[in-house]
Amino acid sequence: MKIYTRTGDRGDTALFGGQRVPKDALRVEAYGTIDELNSVLGIVLADSNDPEIELVLKPIQSVLFDLGADLATPRSALRPEIRRIEPADASGLEPLIDRLEARLQPLKNFILPGGSPVAARLHFARTVCRRAERVCVRLSKNENIGEAAIVFLNRLSDLLFVLARYANVRANMPEIQWKSAEGGAYE
């Protein structure tokens, strides 16, 4: 099978349901942003040597691939081979968040993204996840994507935040507390 098909050379692409849509369609933006998030998590995994972070992120990458396929398949398309994201995908993240959060100091201030390289990349992944969530919310106002995708992305961004904090603890890297730049931060 060739990687190039030339079918998208005019700026459109096929959804799993068969219909063709412009490549800048909101649905394509949604699953494309999920793909971007999955790629960022791949970078995190390539940079991390922490087996616990790997145990958390590898299954999430598979769920994100499922989510991309779910979003690329309109609900009107009868494609039983496409796994739809379910509430259990989001609720399954909650014990991970709780387990990691139990190992952290309670958060008393806002923190700035950064710290160790892995934590910084996890913070970046969190912001891409939030963007994916916003795109899915916009898409859900016009098309049926189910409710579980948005809940999953909301919970995943929480997990990525906690995982970034955890990565800093594992790297013995202090968190940078946010302080207002009132009066000039550049003095």
C-alpha positions as CSV (number, residue, x, y, z in Angstrom):
1,M,0.0,0.0,0.0
2,K,1.4,3.4,-1.0
3,I,1.4,6.2,1.6
4,Y,0.3,8.8,-0.9
5,T,-3.0,8.5,-2.6
6,R,-3.3,11.9,-4.3
7,T,-7.0,12.0,-3.3
8,G,-6.4,14.9,-1.0
9,D,-4.4,17.1,-3.4
10,R,-7.3,19.5,-3.8
11,G,-7.7,20.2,-0.1
12,D,-10.3,17.6,0.9
13,T,-10.2,14.3,2.7
14,A,-12.4,11.3,3.3
15,L,-14.0,10.6,6.7
16,F,-14.4,6.9,7.8
17,G,-18.0,7.2,6.8
18,G,-17.0,7.7,3.2
19,Q,-18.0,11.3,2.6
20,R,-15.4,13.9,1.6
21,V,-14.9,17.1,3.6
22,P,-12.6,20.0,3.3
23,K,-9.3,19.5,5.2
24,D,-10.1,22.7,7.2
25,A,-13.5,21.3,8.4
26,L,-14.0,21.4,12.2
27,R,-14.2,17.6,12.4
28,V,-10.8,17.3,10.7
29,E,-9.4,20.0,13.0
30,A,-10.7,17.9,16.0
31,Y,-9.1,14.6,15.1
32,G,-6.0,16.4,13.8
33,T,-5.5,18.0,17.2
34,I,-6.0,14.6,18.9
35,D,-3.2,13.3,16.6
36,E,-1.0,16.3,17.5
37,L,-1.6,15.5,21.2
38,N,-0.7,11.9,20.7
39,S,2.5,13.0,18.9
40,V,3.4,15.2,21.9
41,L,2.9,12.3,24.2
42,G,5.2,10.3,22.0
43,I,7.9,13.0,22.5
44,V,7.3,12.8,26.3
45,L,7.8,9.0,26.2
46,A,10.9,9.3,24.1
47,D,12.4,11.8,26.6
48,S,11.3,10.0,29.8
49,N,13.1,7.2,31.4
50,D,10.5,6.9,34.2
51,P,8.7,3.6,33.9
52,E,5.6,4.9,35.8
53,I,5.1,7.7,33.3
54,E,5.4,5.2,30.5
55,L,2.8,2.9,32.2
56,V,0.4,5.9,32.4
57,L,1.0,7.3,28.9
58,K,1.2,4.3,26.6
59,P,-2.4,3.1,27.1
60,I,-3.6,6.7,26.8
61,Q,-1.9,6.9,23.4
62,S,-4.1,4.0,22.3
63,V,-7.2,5.6,23.6
64,L,-6.3,8.8,21.8
65,F,-5.9,6.8,18.6
66,D,-9.4,5.4,19.2
67,L,-10.7,8.9,19.8
68,G,-9.2,10.1,16.6
69,A,-11.0,7.3,14.7
70,D,-14.2,8.1,16.6
71,L,-14.1,11.7,15.6
72,A,-13.2,10.8,12.0
73,T,-16.4,8.7,11.8
74,P,-19.7,10.6,11.9
75,R,-22.2,8.9,14.2
76,S,-24.5,8.5,11.1
77,A,-21.9,6.1,9.6
78,L,-22.5,2.5,10.5
79,R,-19.0,1.4,11.3
80,P,-19.1,-1.2,14.1
81,E,-15.4,-1.7,13.9
82,I,-14.8,1.9,15.2
83,R,-14.6,2.0,19.0
84,R,-16.5,4.9,20.4
85,I,-15.1,6.7,23.4
86,E,-17.2,5.8,26.5
87,P,-17.6,7.3,30.0
88,A,-15.3,4.6,31.3
89,D,-12.4,6.1,29.4
90,A,-12.6,9.2,31.4
91,S,-13.5,7.6,34.8
92,G,-10.5,5.3,34.3
93,L,-8.2,8.3,34.5
94,E,-9.5,9.4,37.9
95,P,-7.7,6.7,39.9
96,L,-4.4,7.5,38.1
97,I,-4.9,11.2,39.0
98,D,-5.7,10.3,42.6
99,R,-2.7,8.0,42.9
100,L,-0.2,10.5,41.5
101,E,-1.7,13.4,43.4
102,A,-1.3,11.5,46.7
103,R,2.4,11.7,46.1
104,L,2.5,15.4,45.7
105,Q,2.4,18.4,48.1
106,P,-1.0,20.0,48.1
107,L,-1.1,22.8,45.5
108,K,-1.5,26.2,47.3
109,N,-0.5,28.5,44.4
110,F,-0.7,28.6,40.7
111,I,2.5,27.2,39.1
112,L,4.2,28.1,35.8
113,P,4.7,25.4,33.2
114,G,8.2,24.1,33.2
115,G,10.7,22.4,35.5
116,S,12.3,19.2,34.1
117,P,12.3,18.6,30.4
118,V,9.7,15.9,30.8
119,A,7.5,18.0,33.0
120,A,7.7,20.9,30.5
121,R,6.7,18.6,27.7
122,L,3.8,17.3,29.8
123,H,2.6,20.8,30.4
124,F,2.8,21.4,26.6
125,A,0.8,18.2,26.1
126,R,-1.8,19.5,28.6
127,T,-2.2,22.7,26.6
128,V,-2.6,20.8,23.3
129,C,-5.2,18.6,25.1
130,R,-7.1,21.7,26.2
131,R,-7.1,22.9,22.6
132,A,-8.4,19.6,21.4
133,E,-11.1,19.8,24.0
134,R,-12.1,23.3,22.8
135,V,-12.3,22.1,19.2
136,C,-14.4,19.2,20.2
137,V,-16.8,21.4,22.2
138,R,-17.2,23.6,19.1
139,L,-17.7,20.5,16.9
140,S,-20.3,19.1,19.3
141,K,-22.5,22.2,18.9
142,N,-23.0,21.3,15.2
143,E,-22.5,17.6,15.1
144,N,-23.1,14.6,17.3
145,I,-19.8,13.4,18.7
146,G,-21.2,11.9,21.9
147,E,-20.6,13.3,25.3
148,A,-17.7,11.1,26.4
149,A,-15.0,12.6,24.2
150,I,-15.2,16.0,25.8
151,V,-15.3,14.5,29.3
152,F,-12.3,12.3,28.5
153,L,-10.2,15.3,27.2
154,N,-11.2,17.3,30.3
155,R,-10.0,14.5,32.6
156,L,-6.9,13.8,30.5
157,S,-5.8,17.4,30.8
158,D,-6.1,17.1,34.6
159,L,-4.0,14.0,34.5
160,L,-1.3,15.6,32.4
161,F,-1.1,18.5,34.8
162,V,-0.7,16.1,37.8
163,L,1.7,14.0,35.8
164,A,3.8,17.1,35.0
165,R,4.0,17.9,38.7
166,Y,4.9,14.3,39.5
167,A,7.7,14.4,36.8
168,N,9.2,17.4,38.6
169,V,9.1,15.6,41.9
170,R,10.8,12.6,40.4
171,A,13.4,14.9,38.8
172,N,13.9,16.7,42.2
173,M,12.9,19.9,40.4
174,P,11.0,22.6,42.3
175,E,7.8,24.0,40.9
176,I,7.9,27.6,39.9
177,Q,5.1,29.5,41.6
178,W,3.4,32.2,39.7
179,K,3.8,35.7,40.9
180,S,2.0,38.6,39.2
181,A,4.2,40.7,37.0
182,E,2.7,43.9,38.5
183,G,5.2,46.8,38.5
184,G,7.3,45.3,35.7
185,A,8.6,41.7,35.6
186,Y,11.6,42.7,33.6
187,E,13.5,44.9,36.1
